[in-house]
Amino acid sequence: MARAIAPLLAAWLAWAPATQAADPYLEGIRARLAGNFNQAVQILSAARAEAQSAHARARASGELGVAYLQLGRVGEAREMLAQAVADLSGAERARYTLDLARVAAQLGNPEEAADLLREAKALAPGNERIGLIADLNLARLAPKEERLDLLAKAASRIPRIAHMQSRAMLHLNAGSQAQGLGPAALQLAYTQLQAARNAAELAADDRLRVEALDALAGLYASNGRARDAITLSREALSIARAADPGRTADLLIDLEWRVGRLAREQGDADLALAAYQRAVADIDAVRADIPIQYEDGRSSYRATLEPIYLGYADLLFGRLEGLRGAEQQAVLGRIRDVVELTRQAELQDYLRDRCDVDAIQRTSRSAVGPGVAVLYPIVFADRIELLLETDAGIAWRTTRVDARTVRLTAGGFARTLRAGADGYMVESRALHRWLLQPFESVFEEQRTSTLIVVPEGSLRLVPMHALHDGKRYAIERFAIGTVTGLTMTNASPRASGEPETLVAGMSIPGPVVDRLPSGIVESIAGTRGGQAVSRDALRETLSLPGVKEEVMSVARLTGGRMMLDEAFTARAFQGEAGSGDYRIVHIASHGVFGGSADTSFIMAYDDVLSMRDLQSLLHGERFRRKPMELLTLSACQSAEGDDRSPLGISGAAVKARAKSVLGTLWPVEDDAARTVMERFYRLLAGGAASKVKALQAAQVETMRERRFEHPFFWAPFVLIGNWQ
């Protein structure tokens, strides 16, 4: 899984525990060395809790800190490592000081990292291995013009290390660094990686043999020696698959991916497809241990998972020509499944959390019943591939338009609608022509009345119901919902009976104005460069006069519990939502969903509610057994121009364990928001066939009022998740 050597060489590379010891502490270290990071955290946490001495507790804290660091949980890593450093001395303290230097480097503090490396050397002046690790890391942190000389000097000392496993790891680090220093360091890179291979053979360590071959193959590939790179990668794969799976499973992904990429470049489509297929299976085997973010700061989704999944899907599309019937359906089903995996990985990346997404009650394919169609647009560099799943099977079409044109058209369409401007029809019709028109015959044959879209990238910014075929908007023909993926949607039927409803809103902000991030304040107030904004001016700007009437109206229609302004504090809301038996929660207040869960929040009267705060709605076993039916965020918006920001609406549903979330893509005019919401809830209470059909009827009814006919007023409302 992108197994490049970490930006700073890990301290634990210099010490390998005896494999025969039956000690939980050593078992935890072995699990971590094998890439089983979550298992390592469990074992080491228990070892720390059960430690019989301060020294044992400190050692367990240090190793637990390293495991947290490898999982990308930097804050917890720093806490554990600091405890180890405080309670140990000598070489042991030096080892964890080196790991604290890795934390500092990852947090963007190179000077602090360098100071910690020098401190580690001073703590163990006679320890050659610790000194070498520190010097290799200092070379990485040095000014660019000094790095090669410092690296070469440090590398020349590695043969002094008698312990072959440590020697191999040190050579691997030196070779990896040299590879990144350009042509002048190429010979050093080859020399060090070959030395790593030789040392790994002498150590008889299968994992190190695989890592050394992997690194050499990467070097060959980057220098145009594709066939040699494939040969080395396949040799590494042979060793890895014959070895103990617990030792090498995490290394298989990059190896298969490289074989697949290079085979495709060489024109060997069969080898490429087989390699990508194995890489996808290997990801599934170790997915829980793939960190959301690698130690060098890269997103594992962007760097590894997305390109592998999409590369595999692209190769599968190449196999469809000439297939018919059951054979074609089987391949289309595999493509759909890998697209679902891609969407899962992206939402996990957005939320920085795998567990919440994995905990969702999965949708059965039977949810795609009569009259329902699920559209998957997959945007490649040169085309859009389209899958449409109905209860009759999966239909496939291709639209020949490049990704840049799709991105510019989708972005321009969204900006024009957000601004309430005219001139959107050209883009609306183009998007309809690319995405919906290819399936006209299928829609007719299947009598499609509900269309569920699984969008990606810039298409998430597009309100699909505002696409136009030249005669009518799509919303006039279909009830349109959105899902991040069917496998992340609880599509069980709506619970019978009258649902309990909690309705909260902020028409006039209180102390929350003092707790907003500065960038948000500038965006709201229209200022730049740190200009001061008075509290009164900000409060006036944030006021939502129509919210009071909306909250009262929704509460009246649903018979719900109402929390308005001063009553809608963050603490009171969390307490009420967590203690009541609410199946619908409606929040009418400002909120912003940005490019990650960390930049997304909803405003209460006195404070902001973060994604983490929304988890307060999970309290109680009853919410796990009987999830919330609907979370409505009527005044929240996705950040303009950020194609990941709509994931925040999906993320809100995941965090609150809600089956559906109703949100808006841009700020909605007060009267329009109140009108749509009143109509939606009236239809829902009146027994509408589904949530998405109630929204469709509310939007169409609103659209037909002259004052609200522009899509600016009715198009931003999107239902994400369960559409029933």
VENPEWO-V581713 format. One record per run of one state. SS is the DSSP state (H for helix, E for strand, C for the rest). FROM is the first residue (numbers start at 1). LEN is the number of residues. Records with the same first field share a line. If there is no record, write none. Layout:
SS->FROM-LEN / FROM-LEN
This chain:
C->1-10 / 15-9 / 34-3 / 50-4 / 71-3 / 88-2 / 107-3 / 124-4 / 142-2 / 156-2 / 161-3 / 180-3 / 204-2 / 223-3 / 243-2 / 266-3 / 290-3 / 294-5 / 318-7 / 352-3 / 359-6 / 368-4 / 380-4 / 391-2 / 400-3 / 420-5 / 436-1 / 447-3 / 455-2 / 462-2 / 467-1 / 469-4 / 477-2 / 483-3 / 489-12 / 506-5 / 515-3 / 526-9 / 543-2 / 559-2 / 568-2 / 580-4 / 589-2 / 594-3 / 600-1 / 604-4 / 619-2 / 626-2 / 634-2 / 639-8 / 656-2 / 665-5 / 686-5 / 704-2 / 709-2 / 715-2 / 722-3
H->11-4 / 24-10 / 37-13 / 54-17 / 74-14 / 90-17 / 110-14 / 128-14 / 144-12 / 158-3 / 164-16 / 183-21 / 206-17 / 226-17 / 245-21 / 269-21 / 300-18 / 325-27 / 355-4 / 365-3 / 403-17 / 425-11 / 437-10 / 457-5 / 464-3 / 474-3 / 486-3 / 511-4 / 518-8 / 535-8 / 545-14 / 565-3 / 570-10 / 597-3 / 611-8 / 621-5 / 647-9 / 670-16 / 691-13 / 706-3 / 711-4
E->293-1 / 299-1 / 372-8 / 384-7 / 393-7 / 450-5 / 468-1 / 473-1 / 479-4 / 501-5 / 561-4 / 584-5 / 591-3 / 601-3 / 608-3 / 628-6 / 636-3 / 658-7 / 717-5
